[in-house]
């Protein structure tokens, strides 16, 4: 009998106290490789944070005219800001939804490769560009002509479409053949995320086409999409 082996003559207490034999247990589960995406996530979070902060810079505090004798209606001036506020809310919600979904990607992605880095960089380039179409839409949504509003809506929805396609590229590359995913990931979760992410390009493509003939309808589609994704996020139990 080898030392440390439990025999019929041993008491239950003695058996419980004995260390288990390394040969008695089955093969140990494979070790999960160390996560390689920490720097990617930190850099991406910084880009999202800067882009979402820059959105507020286009909203200026109304100031009275230099001529003190001229009438100044602060309430009217605040109401005059509605295009900037509407564009800010839409873009803030869209960037927030993109950041949340970007975070979800890295709950199942553990490794990276060069192509994944470039896809992620393309997405971040689109994110940093968000303040421009937002300011453009705000500028011409309130006072521009129909043609100017149409062009602003096309640029805004077109940028949204390119952003959604870049995001889809990041996700599709991440799940291709499962090379970059966490070992033992839940296939059902990956499929559910894929089904959810396909709606972004379709919605923005619809808004882009509609904006050519009916800019206000295209803007409403963008606004409704931002509201729907935000409400879904608040209702989610993940």
C-alpha positions in Angstrom: 0.0 0.0 0.0 1.4 3.4 -0.9 1.5 6.2 1.6 -1.5 8.4 1.6 -3.8 5.7 0.1 -7.2 5.1 1.7 -7.8 1.5 2.8 -11.0 -0.2 4.1 -9.4 0.0 7.6 -9.0 3.7 7.5 -11.6 5.9 9.2 -13.7 8.4 7.2 -11.9 11.2 8.9 -8.5 9.8 8.0 -9.6 9.3 4.4 -10.9 12.8 4.2 -7.6 14.2 5.5 -5.5 12.3 3.1 -4.4 14.2 0.0 -5.8 12.9 -3.2 -3.5 11.0 -5.5 -2.5 13.0 -8.6 -3.1 9.9 -10.6 -6.6 9.4 -9.3 -8.2 12.4 -10.9 -9.0 12.8 -14.5 -7.2 15.1 -16.9 -7.3 18.8 -15.8 -9.2 21.2 -17.9 -7.2 23.2 -20.4 -6.0 26.5 -19.1 -7.7 29.5 -20.6 -5.1 31.6 -22.5 -4.4 35.0 -21.2 -6.5 37.8 -22.7 -4.6 39.7 -25.3 -7.0 42.5 -26.0 -6.4 44.8 -23.0 -4.5 47.5 -24.9 -7.1 47.4 -27.8 -9.9 47.9 -25.3 -8.2 50.7 -23.5 -7.3 52.6 -26.7 -10.8 52.1 -28.1 -12.5 53.3 -24.9 -10.3 56.5 -25.0 -11.4 57.2 -28.6 -15.1 56.6 -27.8 -14.8 58.9 -24.7 -13.2 61.7 -26.7 -15.7 61.5 -29.5 -18.7 61.4 -27.3 -17.4 64.4 -25.3 -16.7 66.5 -28.4 -20.4 66.4 -29.3 -21.4 68.9 -26.7 -18.9 71.5 -28.0 -21.3 72.5 -30.8 -23.9 73.6 -28.3 -23.1 77.2 -27.3 -24.6 79.2 -24.5 -26.9 82.0 -25.9 -25.4 85.4 -25.3 -27.0 88.9 -25.5 -26.0 91.1 -28.3 -23.2 93.7 -27.9 -25.8 96.5 -28.0 -27.2 96.6 -24.5 -30.3 98.5 -25.8 -31.2 95.6 -28.1 -33.9 93.2 -26.9 -32.7 89.8 -25.9 -35.1 86.8 -25.2 -33.1 84.1 -23.5 -36.1 81.7 -23.6 -36.4 82.1 -27.3 -32.7 81.7 -27.8 -32.7 78.4 -25.9 -35.6 77.2 -28.0 -33.6 78.1 -31.0 -31.0 75.5 -30.0 -33.4 72.6 -30.6 -31.6 71.4 -33.8 -28.2 71.2 -32.0 -29.8 69.5 -29.0 -31.7 67.0 -31.2 -28.5 66.1 -33.2 -26.6 65.9 -30.0 -29.0 63.4 -28.4 -29.1 61.3 -31.6 -25.4 61.1 -31.9 -24.8 60.6 -28.2 -27.2 57.7 -28.2 -25.7 56.1 -31.3 -22.1 56.4 -30.0 -23.3 55.0 -26.7 -24.9 52.0 -28.3 -21.8 51.4 -30.4 -19.6 51.5 -27.3 -21.8 49.1 -25.4 -21.8 46.6 -28.4 -18.1 47.1 -28.8 -17.7 46.1 -25.1 -19.9 43.1 -25.7 -17.6 41.9 -28.5 -14.7 41.8 -26.1 -16.6 39.6 -23.7 -16.2 36.8 -26.2 -13.0 37.9 -28.0 -9.7 37.0 -26.3 -7.1 37.2 -29.0 -6.4 39.5 -31.9 -4.5 39.6 -35.2 -3.4 42.3 -37.6 -6.6 42.3 -39.6 -8.7 42.6 -36.5 -6.6 45.6 -35.4 -7.2 47.3 -38.7 -10.9 46.6 -38.7 -11.1 48.1 -35.2 -9.1 51.1 -36.3 -11.5 51.6 -39.2 -14.4 51.6 -36.8 -12.6 54.1 -34.5 -12.0 56.4 -37.5 -15.7 56.5 -38.1 -16.3 57.2 -34.4 -14.0 60.1 -34.3 -15.8 61.6 -37.3 -19.2 61.6 -35.6 -19.0 65.3 -34.4 -18.8 66.6 -38.0 -22.0 65.1 -39.5 -23.7 65.9 -36.1 -22.7 69.6 -36.4 -23.6 69.7 -40.1 -27.1 68.3 -39.4 -27.6 70.7 -36.5 -26.6 73.7 -38.7 -29.0 73.0 -41.5 -31.9 71.3 -39.7 -33.2 74.5 -38.3 -32.5 77.2 -40.9 -31.2 75.6 -44.1 -33.0 75.2 -47.3 -34.5 71.9 -48.3 -31.6 71.1 -50.6 -29.1 71.9 -47.8 -31.1 69.8 -45.3 -31.3 66.9 -47.8 -27.5 67.0 -48.2 -26.9 67.2 -44.5 -29.3 64.2 -43.9 -27.5 62.2 -46.6 -24.1 62.9 -45.0 -25.4 62.0 -41.5 -27.1 58.7 -42.5 -24.3 57.8 -44.9 -21.8 58.2 -42.1 -24.0 56.0 -39.9 -24.1 53.4 -42.7 -20.3 53.4 -43.0 -19.9 53.1 -39.2 -22.4 50.2 -39.1 -20.5 48.4 -41.9 -17.2 48.9 -40.1 -18.7 47.5 -36.9 -20.0 44.5 -38.8 -16.5 44.0 -40.2 -15.0 43.9 -36.8 -17.5 41.4 -35.6 -17.4 39.2 -38.6 -13.7 39.0 -38.6 -13.7 38.2 -34.8 -16.0 35.2 -35.1 -14.6 33.8 -38.4 -13.5 30.2 -37.7 -13.6 31.1 -33.9 -9.8 31.8 -33.9 -10.1 34.9 -31.8 -12.9 33.8 -29.5 -12.6 32.6 -25.9 -12.3 28.8 -25.7 -15.6 27.3 -24.8 -17.6 30.4 -25.8 -21.3 30.0 -26.0 -22.3 29.5 -29.6 -25.9 30.6 -28.9 -24.6 33.9 -27.5 -22.5 34.5 -30.6 -25.4 33.7 -32.9 -27.7 36.1 -30.9 -25.2 38.9 -31.2 -24.8 38.3 -34.9 -28.6 38.5 -35.4 -28.7 41.8 -33.5 -25.8 43.4 -35.3 -27.2 42.8 -38.7 -30.0 45.4 -38.2 -27.6 48.4 -38.0 -26.5 48.4 -41.6 -30.0 47.7 -42.9 -31.5 50.6 -40.9 -28.9 53.1 -41.9 -29.1 52.0 -45.6 -32.8 52.6 -45.5 -32.3 56.1 -43.9 -29.6 56.9 -46.5 -31.9 56.0 -49.4 -34.9 57.8 -47.9 -32.9 60.9 -47.1 -32.4 61.5 -50.9 -36.1 62.1 -51.4 -37.4 62.9 -47.9 -34.7 64.2 -45.6 -36.9 64.6 -42.6 -38.1 61.0 -42.9 -34.4 59.9 -43.0 -33.6 61.9 -39.9 -36.6 60.4 -38.1 -35.4 56.9 -39.0 -32.0 57.7 -37.5 -33.6 59.2 -34.4 -36.0 56.2 -34.1 -33.1 53.7 -34.4 -31.1 55.5 -31.7 -34.1 55.5 -29.4 -35.0 51.9 -30.1 -31.4 50.6 -29.5 -31.2 52.8 -26.3 -34.5 51.5 -24.9 -33.5 47.9 -25.7 -30.2 48.5 -23.8 -32.0 49.9 -20.8 -34.4 46.9 -20.8 -31.7 44.3 -21.3 -30.9 42.0 -18.3 -27.4 41.2 -19.4 
